[in-house]
Amino acid sequence: MLSGSPSSQAPLWFKSSYSGGNTTECVEAAIVPQGLLIRDSKRSGNSHVEISTEAWQSFVDWHAEQCDLS
């Protein structure tokens, strides 16, 4: 789901810890009650992607299986 509409309280955005010193290709995320928001740090004024808590957990579980992180 794409969104760009302002909410009653602005989300607190943070950069990925995997970005390191690379400032040209980075994403930012914000944790909100409904789940997670993700945006391009170079275009922070544009739309963001909203991911539900359930969808994010499914992704994390799938990734753990693929990487055998158990």
Rosetta blueprint (number, residue, H / E / L):
1 M L
2 L E
3 S E
4 G L
5 S L
6 P L
7 S L
8 S L
9 Q L
10 A L
11 P L
12 L L
13 W L
14 F E
15 K E
16 S L
17 S H
18 Y H
19 S H
20 G L
21 G L
22 N L
23 T L
24 T L
25 E L
26 C L
27 V E
28 E E
29 A E
30 A E
31 I E
32 V E
33 P L
34 Q L
35 G E
36 L E
37 L E
38 I E
39 R E
40 D E
41 S H
42 K H
43 R H
44 S L
45 G L
46 N L
47 S L
48 H E
49 V E
50 E E
51 I E
52 S E
53 T H
54 E H
55 A H
56 W H
57 Q H
58 S H
59 F H
60 V H
61 D H
62 W H
63 H H
64 A H
65 E H
66 Q H
67 C H
68 D L
69 L L
70 S L
